[in-house]
Each structure stands twice: as C-alpha cells, then as structure tokens.
Amino acid sequence: MKKLVLVTSPPACGKTFISKKLAKALPNCVYLDKDTLIVLSKQIFVVAGEEYNRSSDFFQREIRDYEYYAILDLAFEALEYNDTVLVNAPFTSEIRDNEYLDNLRAKLAEKGAELFVVWVHTDIEVCHQRMIKRGSDRDKWKLEHWEEYSASQNFHRPRNIPELFVFHNSTEEEYKSSMDAAVKAIRG
C-alpha cells in the first residue's frame, strides 16, 4: 500500500536530517521539505512590507497554512507516481487536530494510500543548542526570545495518532536505534 510519511516535531529537533536519512533508506521514496517554500514566503514578507518573522501574527495569518496546502498538494500529486512520499514539516497544530487527520486519511484512502507519522522527540535543550548551531535567519526571533518561543511549542508526542512512530533523537545512540526501527515500521 502507498504511504504518506509525515516527519514532524517542533523546529530544530532533527527533522531534516532524519527525513533525508529515512528517504534514502526507503525504496523509491519522494522527499518533500516544506522549507523549500521559504523562498516564496520571504517574498511575501517583502511585498507586504512586513519584517521577516516566521513566528509573527502576519506569518500565522497570511503564510503558514498556505505552505502546508502547497506541500500536501505536491505530496498527493507524487503519490500518483510513487508508493512512498515523505514530507518533512512541523505540522505542529495539524497532528493534534483529529478532524484534520481524519480528512487527511480520507483523501489518502481515495488514492489507495495510508498515513504514517514520525514524531521526532528531542530534549528541549538539545533543540536549543541545535538551533544556535545551525545559525539560520528563520530562527533569529526564536533565539532572541527563546523562553517565549519554547513555551509556545509542544514538545510532547501527540497521543491521538495510532499510526505514530516516536523517533528518539537526543543522543547518537537513540538516533541509531530509532532509525533502524523507523525504516522497518514504515516498510511494515
């Protein structure tokens, strides 16, 4: 059966690294990264005359959801041609919304596909250090307001998803063990 694999977590938990490794380990997997759309989002900030801040009300209201619509449209299109599509994106509110997930599962069923969610669990301080190390402009506000930002994120695994795999990623040992188990679970 075809699968849409969502690799999710708050920023800097290791989604991109893990997603790329998983995609390479899965046969004929299409890899999609929502961050690829950032170049378009940055232009929206410019055109709107807004400060570039992916944590702002403007971003939440005018950009965020459209990035998700676009990446999922690409994923559904890719499922026409491949058996496994992996999307690297936080999906922070979506994966805790049962109605959203039910609608996603229904759309997938129409394509003969099923949902598989990988939740990347990483200790908050490890995420903080990784965010500092990557030095991305998308994290500027988050790092300058770390306490406010980290309090706004839910670092706890979702409990509402039966097809959830928790990928532990705070240490190298956790990563190695989880990678092997995740590949087996996805291939299922």
C-alpha positions in Angstrom: 0.0 0.0 0.0 1.1 3.5 -0.7 2.2 5.7 2.2 2.4 9.3 3.1 5.0 9.7 5.8 4.9 12.9 7.8 8.1 13.6 9.8 7.0 16.1 12.4 8.2 17.9 15.5 9.0 21.4 16.7 11.9 23.2 14.9 15.5 22.0 15.5 14.6 18.5 16.7 16.4 17.0 13.8 13.5 16.5 11.3 15.5 17.4 8.2 18.5 15.2 9.0 16.2 12.3 9.9 13.9 12.8 7.0 16.7 12.7 4.5 18.2 9.6 6.0 14.7 7.9 6.1 14.0 8.9 2.5 17.3 7.4 1.3 16.6 4.1 3.2 13.2 3.7 1.7 13.0 2.4 -1.9 11.7 4.8 -4.5 10.7 7.5 -1.9 9.8 11.0 -2.9 11.3 13.5 -0.4 9.5 16.9 0.1 10.6 19.6 2.5 8.3 22.4 3.5 11.4 24.6 4.0 11.8 24.6 0.2 8.8 27.0 0.2 10.6 29.6 2.4 12.0 31.5 -0.6 8.4 32.2 -1.6 7.4 33.1 1.9 10.2 35.6 2.3 9.0 37.3 -0.9 5.5 37.6 0.7 7.0 39.4 3.7 8.9 41.8 1.3 5.8 42.5 -0.9 3.7 43.1 2.2 6.2 45.4 3.8 6.5 43.1 6.9 9.5 42.2 9.0 10.7 38.7 8.2 9.5 36.8 11.3 8.1 33.3 10.9 6.7 33.5 14.4 4.7 36.6 13.8 0.9 37.0 13.6 1.3 38.1 9.9 3.1 34.8 9.1 0.4 32.8 11.0 -2.4 34.6 9.3 -1.2 35.0 5.8 1.5 32.4 5.0 1.7 29.4 7.3 -1.3 27.4 6.2 -0.6 28.0 2.6 2.8 26.5 2.9 1.1 23.3 4.2 -1.5 23.3 1.5 1.2 23.6 -1.2 3.4 20.8 0.3 0.5 18.5 0.7 -0.7 19.2 -2.9 2.8 18.2 -4.1 2.7 15.1 -1.9 -0.7 14.0 -3.3 0.5 14.5 -6.8 3.6 12.5 -6.1 1.5 9.6 -4.8 0.2 9.2 -8.3 3.7 8.1 -9.4 5.4 6.7 -6.3 4.5 4.4 -3.4 6.1 6.4 -0.7 6.1 10.1 -0.2 7.9 11.6 2.8 7.1 15.2 3.9 9.4 17.0 6.3 7.4 19.7 8.1 6.5 20.5 11.7 2.7 20.0 11.3 2.6 21.3 14.9 -1.1 22.0 15.2 -2.3 19.7 12.4 -1.1 16.5 14.1 -3.1 17.3 17.2 -6.3 18.0 15.3 -8.4 14.8 14.9 -10.7 16.4 12.3 -7.6 17.4 10.2 -6.1 14.0 10.4 -9.4 12.2 9.6 -9.8 14.4 6.5 -6.1 13.7 5.5 -6.7 9.9 6.0 -9.9 10.1 3.8 -8.0 11.9 1.0 -5.2 9.3 1.2 -7.7 6.4 1.1 -9.1 7.8 -2.2 -5.5 7.4 -3.6 -5.1 3.9 -2.1 -2.6 5.3 0.5 -2.3 5.4 4.2 -0.8 7.8 6.7 2.4 7.1 8.7 3.6 9.8 11.2 7.1 10.0 12.6 7.3 12.2 15.7 10.9 13.3 16.3 11.4 13.6 20.1 14.4 15.6 21.2 15.1 17.2 24.6 14.3 20.9 24.6 17.9 22.0 25.5 19.3 19.8 22.7 16.9 21.6 20.3 18.0 25.0 21.6 21.7 24.1 21.0 21.0 22.7 17.5 19.1 25.9 16.6 22.1 28.0 17.8 24.5 25.8 15.8 22.5 25.9 12.5 22.6 29.8 12.6 19.5 30.2 10.3 17.9 33.6 9.8 14.5 31.8 10.2 15.5 31.2 13.9 16.6 34.8 14.7 13.4 35.8 16.5 13.1 32.3 18.2 16.6 32.5 19.6 16.2 36.1 20.8 13.0 35.2 22.5 13.9 31.6 23.5 11.8 31.4 26.7 8.7 32.8 25.0 9.2 30.7 21.8 9.9 27.4 23.6 6.9 27.9 25.9 4.8 28.2 22.7 5.9 24.8 21.4 4.5 21.5 22.4 7.5 19.1 22.7 5.3 16.3 23.9 4.4 13.5 21.5 0.8 13.5 20.2 -1.4 10.9 21.8 -4.1 10.9 19.2 -2.4 9.2 16.3 -2.5 5.4 16.1 0.0 5.3 13.2 2.6 7.2 15.2 6.2 6.2 15.4 8.3 8.1 18.1 11.8 8.7 16.8 14.1 9.4 19.8 16.9 11.8 18.8 18.6 13.4 21.8 21.7 11.2 21.5 23.6 9.4 18.8 22.6 6.0 20.4 18.9 6.9 20.3 19.2 8.1 16.7 20.8 4.9 15.5 18.3 2.6 17.3 15.3 4.7 16.2 16.5 4.9 12.5 16.6 1.1 12.2 13.2 0.7 13.9 11.6 3.5 11.8 12.6 2.0 8.5 11.2 -1.4 9.5 7.9 0.2 10.7 7.4 2.3 7.5 8.2 -0.7 5.2 5.8 -2.7 7.5 
